[in-house]
């Protein structure tokens, strides 16, 4: 199958590319490299460096003739979406619309869309949270992803092209951005390994929880969704179904890294949800997906990558 991965040079996208290649698919990548890196991709993978709103996207579709798309390209920072909601909307809403129009013009047969779980459901006591729960996003990022889902539903109804929405929990692992926008796991690891990079500050009391999922498991969910030959519009949560508090995460990492500096706390971030944990029974039942390892094992894998990446830079 010919598959185009938007954002394929990024953290999650590059792992999807890797697993698709391993499965024998032909893969091409469209990425503006705003956060992605060419080095994340094998040299044989065609990389088209452009924004989704670039008219030349049509040329990419004409050349690669993708059977399916997995749309990972997005502006994912909650704080940045609050500071610049227009920028978040341009990338996540207008970029998605432009991509879907190209899919229709070039007769793509399937679309998989990377959405969000916690940022979409907002504040909830229904934990783990099922896909049927009401969506009440607290940040412009969550709003933009919900809008993307709605456009995809309209696109499916108008074209009949099958669509799968994957609502991610909090993803971590190798190749995650180490510059401060890489998620709490990589930020903590960096500051524990490189004290000169700045103080390690826990937002608020640290009792807020996240559903921490390893990036290889997310890539596997995308591969399964792309290989699903059923028609229709489907939505799946992708997570572990387990809550981990930020304080617990700090303690796990401190133990693994021999970090003895006491935790320090700062103010709670605006738009941050208190608890997040996704119910993934539907994904497990319908696509046979499940996470491969436990959290401590995956944290050790991430630490091993970070040691090599950070200390050799």
C-alpha positions as CSV (number, residue, x, y, z in Angstrom):
1,X,0.0,0.0,0.0
2,X,1.2,3.5,-0.8
3,X,0.9,5.6,2.4
4,X,1.5,9.4,2.9
5,X,2.4,10.4,6.4
6,X,2.0,14.1,7.2
7,X,4.3,15.2,10.0
8,X,6.2,12.0,9.3
9,X,9.6,13.5,10.2
10,X,8.4,14.3,13.7
11,X,8.4,12.4,16.9
12,X,5.3,10.2,16.5
13,X,5.3,10.3,12.7
14,X,8.8,8.9,12.2
15,X,7.9,5.9,14.4
16,X,4.8,5.3,12.2
17,X,7.0,5.5,9.1
18,X,9.4,3.0,10.6
19,X,6.7,0.5,11.4
20,X,5.0,0.9,8.0
21,X,8.3,0.3,6.2
22,X,8.8,-2.8,8.3
23,X,5.4,-4.0,7.1
24,X,6.4,-3.7,3.5
25,X,4.5,-0.5,2.6
26,X,5.7,2.3,0.3
27,X,5.9,5.4,2.5
28,X,6.3,9.1,1.6
29,X,6.4,12.0,4.1
30,X,5.1,15.5,4.0
31,X,6.5,17.7,6.7
32,X,7.4,21.4,7.0
33,X,10.2,20.5,9.5
34,X,9.0,23.1,12.0
35,X,9.5,20.4,14.7
36,X,10.4,17.4,12.6
37,X,13.9,16.4,11.6
38,X,15.1,14.9,8.3
39,X,17.5,12.7,10.4
40,X,14.5,10.9,11.9
41,X,13.8,9.3,8.5
42,X,15.6,6.6,6.6
43,X,17.3,8.2,3.5
44,X,15.2,6.1,1.1
45,X,11.9,7.7,2.3
46,X,10.7,10.5,0.0
47,X,10.4,13.7,2.1
48,X,8.5,16.7,0.8
49,X,9.2,19.8,2.8
50,X,6.2,22.1,2.7
51,X,3.2,23.4,4.6
52,X,-0.2,21.7,4.1
53,X,-1.6,25.0,2.7
54,X,1.1,25.0,-0.1
55,X,-0.6,24.4,-3.5
56,X,2.3,22.1,-4.3
57,X,0.7,19.5,-2.0
58,X,-1.3,18.5,-5.1
59,X,1.9,17.7,-6.9
60,X,2.9,15.4,-4.0
61,X,-0.4,13.5,-4.3
62,X,-0.1,13.2,-8.0
63,X,3.5,11.8,-7.8
64,X,3.0,9.5,-4.8
65,X,-0.6,8.4,-5.5
66,X,-1.2,7.5,-1.9
67,X,-3.9,4.8,-1.1
68,X,-4.1,6.1,2.5
69,X,-3.1,9.0,4.6
70,X,-2.2,9.2,8.3
71,X,-2.4,12.8,9.3
72,X,0.0,13.5,12.2
73,X,1.1,17.1,11.3
74,X,-0.2,19.5,13.9
75,X,0.6,22.3,16.3
76,X,0.4,20.4,19.6
77,X,1.5,22.8,22.3
78,X,-1.3,23.8,24.6
79,X,0.6,26.9,26.0
80,X,1.4,28.1,22.4
81,X,-2.3,27.6,21.4
82,X,-3.3,29.9,24.2
83,X,-0.7,32.5,23.3
84,X,-1.5,32.2,19.5
85,X,-4.9,30.6,18.9
86,X,-4.9,31.9,15.3
87,X,-1.7,30.0,14.6
88,X,-3.0,26.8,16.1
89,X,-6.2,27.1,14.1
90,X,-4.3,27.8,10.9
91,X,-2.3,24.6,11.2
92,X,-4.8,22.3,12.8
93,X,-8.0,23.4,11.1
94,X,-7.1,25.0,7.8
95,X,-4.2,22.6,7.2
96,X,-6.5,19.7,7.8
97,X,-9.2,21.0,5.4
98,X,-6.6,21.6,2.7
99,X,-5.3,18.0,3.1
100,X,-8.8,16.5,2.9
101,X,-9.6,18.4,-0.3
102,X,-6.4,16.9,-1.8
103,X,-7.5,13.5,-0.6
104,X,-10.8,13.9,-2.4
105,X,-9.3,15.2,-5.6
106,X,-6.8,12.3,-5.7
107,X,-9.2,9.5,-4.7
108,X,-7.4,8.5,-1.5
109,X,-9.1,5.4,-0.1
110,X,-8.6,5.9,3.7
111,X,-7.7,8.6,6.2
112,X,-6.3,8.2,9.7
113,X,-6.3,11.3,11.9
114,X,-4.2,12.0,15.0
115,X,-6.4,13.7,17.6
116,X,-6.2,14.1,21.3
117,X,-7.9,12.5,24.3
118,X,-7.3,14.5,27.4
119,X,-7.3,17.9,25.7
120,X,-10.6,17.0,23.9
121,X,-12.6,15.6,26.8
122,X,-11.5,18.4,29.2
123,X,-12.3,18.2,32.9
124,X,-14.0,15.0,33.7
125,X,-14.5,12.5,36.6
126,X,-15.4,9.7,34.1
127,X,-12.1,7.9,34.3
128,X,-10.9,6.0,32.3
129,X,-12.8,8.2,29.8
130,X,-14.6,6.4,26.9
131,X,-15.0,7.7,23.4
132,X,-18.7,8.4,24.0
133,X,-17.9,11.0,26.7
134,X,-18.9,14.6,25.9
135,X,-16.1,16.7,24.4
136,X,-15.4,19.9,26.4
137,X,-11.9,21.1,25.5
138,X,-10.3,23.7,27.8
139,X,-7.6,25.0,25.4
140,X,-7.5,26.3,21.8
141,X,-5.5,23.3,20.9
142,X,-8.2,20.9,22.1
143,X,-10.8,23.1,20.3
144,X,-8.8,22.9,17.0
145,X,-8.5,19.1,17.2
146,X,-12.3,18.8,17.9
147,X,-12.9,21.0,14.8
148,X,-10.6,18.7,12.8
149,X,-12.6,15.7,13.8
150,X,-15.9,17.4,12.8
151,X,-14.4,18.3,9.4
152,X,-13.4,14.7,9.0
153,X,-16.9,13.5,9.8
154,X,-18.3,15.9,7.2
155,X,-15.6,14.8,4.7
156,X,-16.6,11.2,5.3
157,X,-20.3,11.8,4.9
158,X,-19.8,13.8,1.6
159,X,-17.2,11.5,0.0
160,X,-17.7,8.0,1.6
161,X,-14.0,7.7,2.2
162,X,-13.4,5.7,5.4
163,X,-12.0,7.7,8.3
164,X,-10.4,6.6,11.6
165,X,-9.9,9.1,14.4
166,X,-7.2,8.2,17.0
167,X,-7.4,10.1,20.2
168,X,-4.0,10.0,21.8
169,X,-3.2,10.1,25.5
170,X,0.2,11.6,26.6
171,X,2.9,10.1,24.4
172,X,6.6,9.8,25.2
173,X,9.6,8.0,23.9
174,X,12.7,8.3,21.7
175,X,13.0,11.2,19.3
176,X,10.7,13.4,21.5
177,X,11.7,17.1,21.3
178,X,14.2,18.0,24.0
179,X,13.8,21.8,23.7
180,X,11.0,22.2,26.2
181,X,8.0,21.3,24.1
182,X,8.6,17.6,24.2
183,X,6.1,16.6,26.9
184,X,6.7,16.2,30.6
185,X,8.7,12.9,30.4
186,X,11.4,14.2,28.1
187,X,11.5,17.6,29.9
188,X,12.1,15.9,33.2
189,X,14.7,13.6,31.8
190,X,16.6,16.4,30.2
191,X,16.7,18.5,33.3
192,X,17.8,15.5,35.4
193,X,20.6,14.6,33.0
194,X,21.6,18.2,32.2
195,X,21.2,20.4,35.3
196,X,22.6,23.4,33.3
197,X,19.4,23.2,31.2
198,X,17.5,24.9,34.0
199,X,15.5,24.1,37.1
200,X,13.1,21.2,37.1
201,X,9.7,22.7,38.1
202,X,6.6,20.7,38.6
203,X,3.5,22.7,37.7
204,X,1.1,23.1,40.6
205,X,1.0,20.4,43.3
206,X,2.0,17.6,40.9
207,X,-1.0,15.5,41.7
208,X,-2.5,16.1,38.2
209,X,-2.5,12.8,36.3
210,X,-1.7,11.7,32.8
211,X,-2.1,8.5,30.8
212,X,1.5,7.9,29.7
213,X,1.8,5.9,26.5
214,X,5.0,4.8,24.7
215,X,5.4,6.1,21.1
216,X,5.9,2.7,19.6
217,X,2.4,1.7,20.8
218,X,0.9,4.7,19.2
219,X,2.6,3.9,15.9
220,X,1.3,0.3,16.1
221,X,-2.3,1.7,16.5
222,X,-1.8,3.8,13.3
223,X,-0.6,0.7,11.4
224,X,-3.6,-1.3,12.5
225,X,-6.0,1.6,11.6
226,X,-4.4,1.9,8.1
227,X,-4.7,-1.8,7.5
228,X,-8.4,-2.0,8.7
229,X,-10.4,-2.6,5.5
230,X,-13.8,-1.8,7.0
231,X,-15.8,1.1,5.7
232,X,-17.3,3.9,7.9
233,X,-16.2,6.5,10.4
234,X,-14.6,5.2,13.6
235,X,-13.1,6.9,16.7
236,X,-10.7,5.2,19.1
237,X,-8.9,6.2,22.3
238,X,-5.2,5.3,22.3
239,X,-3.8,5.0,25.9
240,X,-3.0,2.7,28.7
241,X,-6.1,3.3,30.9
242,X,-3.8,4.0,33.8
243,X,-3.4,7.3,35.6
244,X,0.1,8.4,36.7
245,X,0.5,11.6,38.7
246,X,3.3,14.0,37.8
247,X,4.8,13.5,41.2
248,X,4.9,9.7,40.6
249,X,6.5,10.2,37.2
250,X,9.2,12.5,38.9
251,X,9.8,9.7,41.5
252,X,10.2,7.0,38.8
253,X,12.7,9.0,36.8
254,X,14.6,10.3,39.8
255,X,15.1,6.7,41.0
256,X,16.3,5.5,37.5
257,X,18.6,8.4,37.1
258,X,19.9,8.8,40.7
259,X,18.5,12.3,40.8
260,X,18.5,13.5,44.5
261,X,17.4,17.1,44.1
262,X,14.0,17.6,45.9
263,X,11.1,18.4,43.7
264,X,10.2,22.1,43.2
265,X,6.8,23.4,42.4
266,X,5.5,26.4,40.4
267,X,2.1,27.7,39.4
268,X,-0.5,25.6,37.6
269,X,-0.5,26.2,33.9
270,X,-3.7,27.8,32.3
271,X,-5.7,25.3,30.3
272,X,-4.1,22.3,32.0
273,X,-6.6,19.5,32.9
274,X,-6.5,17.9,36.3
275,X,-6.9,14.3,35.5
276,X,-6.6,12.3,32.3
277,X,-6.9,8.6,31.6
278,X,-8.4,7.0,28.5
279,X,-10.6,3.9,28.1
280,X,-9.2,1.8,25.3
281,X,-11.5,-1.2,25.3
282,X,-12.9,-0.4,21.9
283,X,-9.4,-0.3,20.2
284,X,-8.4,-3.5,21.9
285,X,-11.6,-5.3,21.0
286,X,-12.0,-4.1,17.4
287,X,-8.3,-3.9,16.2
288,X,-6.6,-6.2,18.6
289,X,-4.3,-3.5,19.9
290,X,-2.6,-3.4,23.3
291,X,0.5,-1.7,24.8
292,X,3.6,-3.9,24.7
293,X,5.4,-3.0,27.9
294,X,4.8,-1.4,31.3
295,X,5.7,2.2,32.2
296,X,9.0,1.5,34.0
297,X,10.3,-0.5,31.0
298,X,9.3,2.2,28.6
299,X,10.8,5.0,30.8
300,X,14.1,3.1,30.8
301,X,14.1,2.8,27.0
302,X,13.5,6.6,26.8
303,X,16.2,7.3,29.3
304,X,18.7,5.2,27.3
305,X,17.8,7.2,24.1
306,X,18.1,10.5,26.0
307,X,21.5,9.6,27.4
308,X,22.9,8.9,24.0
309,X,21.2,11.9,22.4
310,X,21.7,14.6,25.0
311,X,25.2,13.6,26.3
312,X,26.7,13.2,22.9
313,X,25.3,16.4,21.5
